[in-house]
Amino acid sequence: MNELLLAVQSVDTQIDQLTHRLGVLPELVAAKHNRQQLLVWEAEQQRMMTRTAELESQVESAEQQAAELDMHKMRLSGQLRTVIAPREAEALQSEMKTLSERRDALDEQELDAMEELSELEIQMAEHGEQEPALREMMGLGDEALDQVQAEIKAEVETLAARRTELRAELPAEILARYDHLRSNLGVAVAPLIGRRCEGCHMDLSPVEVDIVKAVPEGQLTECPQCTRILVRKA
């Protein structure tokens, strides 16, 4: 009975270890890193695309405003040729000067935008060259992760089947006690090696060891320190 419980505990411990391993796999860390690298790349790609659209809109707006200013200036120039009053002519010339200044400012803005656009085109081309390698690395990392996860899950399934077989040999009341201890302590059954309980790693007193040894074969005994079920080992 005790050896059977110890076997159940051993299988459960192995399942726990494998389940924990699934969450800390180096392949999982690598896959997350690869995905994060791609997300960073995509975010930068989106930023550059958004900025490109903004600059193209600025250039288009500047060209449209410049055309409107040119037409307005042409109309004023036509009016200037027909006016006679000096003050009216002076007012037209002042307005034309203001239009010219606005036109120059628009030209400067358009030039700045076009220069930034040219730089962005180069950056986007260089940035785009990184994509194939990043996606390949992510694909290989995901493949490696899938493989090792599948291997571990298969091992867990094998152990779970063995666990079911072992538990089927134990009485319901024993399983209930085992499951209760396991839910509270993680490890429900521990071997007693010499005087030491391998569950809590505490040494039992000589009297406590004698009490444990006095328990008839087939009956359960527990560690007086941690209450785990004890199985005597030579």
C-alpha positions in Angstrom: 0.0 0.0 0.0 2.7 2.5 1.1 4.9 1.7 -1.9 1.9 2.1 -4.2 1.2 5.5 -2.7 4.9 6.4 -3.2 4.6 5.4 -6.8 1.6 7.6 -7.3 3.4 10.5 -5.7 6.4 9.9 -7.9 4.3 10.0 -11.0 2.5 13.2 -9.8 5.8 14.8 -9.1 7.1 14.0 -12.5 3.9 15.5 -14.1 4.3 18.6 -11.9 7.9 19.0 -13.0 7.0 18.6 -16.7 4.1 21.1 -16.4 6.4 23.6 -14.7 9.0 23.0 -17.4 6.4 23.9 -20.1 6.2 27.4 -18.7 10.0 28.0 -18.5 11.3 26.4 -21.7 14.2 28.2 -23.3 12.4 27.7 -26.6 9.4 29.6 -25.1 11.6 32.5 -24.1 13.2 32.5 -27.5 9.9 32.4 -29.3 8.6 35.3 -27.2 11.7 37.3 -27.9 11.4 36.6 -31.7 7.8 37.6 -31.7 8.6 40.8 -29.7 11.4 41.6 -32.2 8.9 41.3 -35.0 6.3 43.4 -33.2 8.9 46.1 -32.7 9.8 45.9 -36.4 6.1 46.2 -37.4 5.6 49.1 -35.1 8.5 51.0 -36.7 7.2 50.1 -40.1 3.8 51.4 -39.2 5.3 54.6 -37.8 7.2 55.2 -41.0 4.2 54.5 -43.2 2.1 56.9 -41.1 4.8 59.6 -41.3 5.1 59.1 -45.1 1.3 59.6 -45.5 1.5 62.7 -43.3 4.4 64.2 -45.4 2.7 63.3 -48.7 -0.4 65.1 -47.4 1.7 68.1 -46.4 3.3 68.2 -49.9 -0.1 68.0 -51.6 -1.6 70.6 -49.3 1.4 72.9 -49.9 1.1 72.5 -53.7 -2.6 73.2 -53.6 -2.2 76.3 -51.4 0.7 77.5 -53.6 -1.5 77.2 -56.7 -4.2 79.2 -55.0 -1.8 81.9 -54.0 -0.4 82.1 -57.5 -3.8 82.5 -59.0 -4.7 85.2 -56.4 -1.4 87.0 -57.1 -2.1 86.9 -60.8 -5.5 88.5 -60.2 -3.9 91.2 -58.1 -1.3 91.8 -60.7 -4.0 92.2 -63.3 -5.8 94.7 -61.0 -2.5 96.6 -60.5 -2.2 97.3 -64.2 -5.6 99.0 -64.2 -5.5 101.1 -61.1 -4.5 104.8 -61.2 -4.7 105.9 -57.5 -1.3 105.6 -55.8 -2.8 104.4 -52.5 -4.8 101.6 -54.2 -1.7 100.5 -56.1 0.4 100.6 -52.9 -2.2 98.4 -51.2 -2.2 95.9 -54.0 1.6 95.8 -54.0 1.6 95.2 -50.2 -0.9 92.3 -50.6 1.1 90.8 -53.4 4.2 91.0 -51.2 2.4 89.2 -48.4 1.3 86.5 -50.9 4.9 86.1 -52.1 6.1 85.7 -48.6 3.4 83.1 -47.9 4.4 81.4 -51.1 8.0 81.3 -50.1 7.1 79.8 -46.7 5.0 77.1 -48.4 7.8 76.3 -50.8 10.2 75.9 -47.8 7.7 73.6 -46.0 7.2 71.6 -49.1 11.0 71.3 -49.6 11.5 70.2 -46.0 8.7 67.6 -46.4 10.1 66.2 -49.6 13.6 66.0 -48.1 12.2 64.0 -45.1 10.2 61.9 -47.6 13.4 61.1 -49.4 15.2 60.1 -46.2 12.2 58.0 -45.2 12.2 56.1 -48.5 15.8 55.1 -47.8 15.0 54.1 -44.2 12.0 52.1 -45.2 13.9 50.2 -47.9 16.6 49.3 -45.3 13.9 48.5 -42.8 12.1 46.2 -45.2 15.3 44.2 -45.8 15.1 43.0 -42.2 11.6 41.5 -42.5 12.5 38.1 -44.1 15.1 37.3 -41.5 12.8 38.3 -38.6 9.9 36.2 -39.9 12.2 33.2 -40.6 13.6 33.4 -37.1 10.2 33.6 -35.6 9.0 30.6 -37.7 12.0 28.5 -36.8 11.5 29.4 -33.1 7.8 28.6 -33.2 8.6 25.2 -34.8 11.2 24.4 -32.2 8.8 25.4 -29.4 6.0 23.3 -30.9 8.2 20.3 -31.1 9.5 20.3 -27.5 6.0 21.1 -26.2 4.6 18.2 -28.1 7.3 15.9 -26.7 6.6 17.0 -23.1 2.8 16.8 -23.5 3.2 13.3 -24.9 5.3 12.4 -21.8 2.7 13.9 -19.5 -0.1 11.9 -21.2 1.9 8.7 -20.7 2.5 9.5 -17.0 -1.2 10.4 -16.6 -2.2 7.0 -17.9 0.2 5.4 -15.5 -1.2 7.5 -12.7 -4.7 6.4 -13.5 -3.7 2.7 -13.4 -1.9 3.2 -10.0 -4.8 5.1 -8.4 -7.2 2.4 -9.5 -5.4 0.0 -7.1 -5.9 2.2 -4.1 -9.0 2.4 -1.8 -11.2 5.5 -2.1 -10.5 6.7 1.5 -6.7 6.4 0.9 -7.0 8.4 -2.3 -9.1 11.1 -0.5 -6.4 11.5 2.2 -3.7 11.5 -0.4 -5.5 14.2 -2.6 -6.2 16.3 0.5 -2.5 16.3 1.6 -1.3 16.9 -2.0 -3.6 19.9 -2.4 -2.3 21.4 0.8 1.4 20.4 0.7 2.1 19.6 -2.9 3.9 16.4 -1.9 1.6 14.1 0.0 3.9 11.0 0.4 7.6 11.0 1.4 10.1 8.3 2.2 11.6 8.0 5.6 15.3 7.4 5.1 17.1 6.7 8.3 15.6 9.3 10.6 14.9 12.0 8.0 11.5 12.7 6.4 12.3 13.5 2.8 9.1 15.6 2.5 10.1 18.2 5.1 13.7 17.2 5.5 13.4 17.1 9.2 15.0 14.4 11.4 12.6 12.5 13.6 13.5 11.8 17.2 14.4 8.2 18.1 11.0 7.9 19.8 9.2 9.1 16.8 11.1 6.7 14.6 10.1 3.8 16.9 6.5 4.9 16.7 6.7 4.9 12.9 8.3 1.5 12.8 5.7 0.1 15.1 2.9 0.8 12.7 1.7 -2.5 11.1 2.5 -3.2 7.5 -0.3 -2.0 5.2 -1.4 0.8 7.6 -0.5 4.4 7.0 1.7 6.5 9.2 2.5 10.2 9.0 5.4 12.5 9.7 4.9 14.1 13.1 6.6 17.3 11.7 4.7 17.8 8.4 1.9 15.3 8.5 2.9 13.8 5.1 2.3 10.0 4.7 5.6 8.3 5.5 7.0 5.3 3.7 9.9 3.6 5.5 13.0 2.9 3.5 15.9 0.7 4.5 
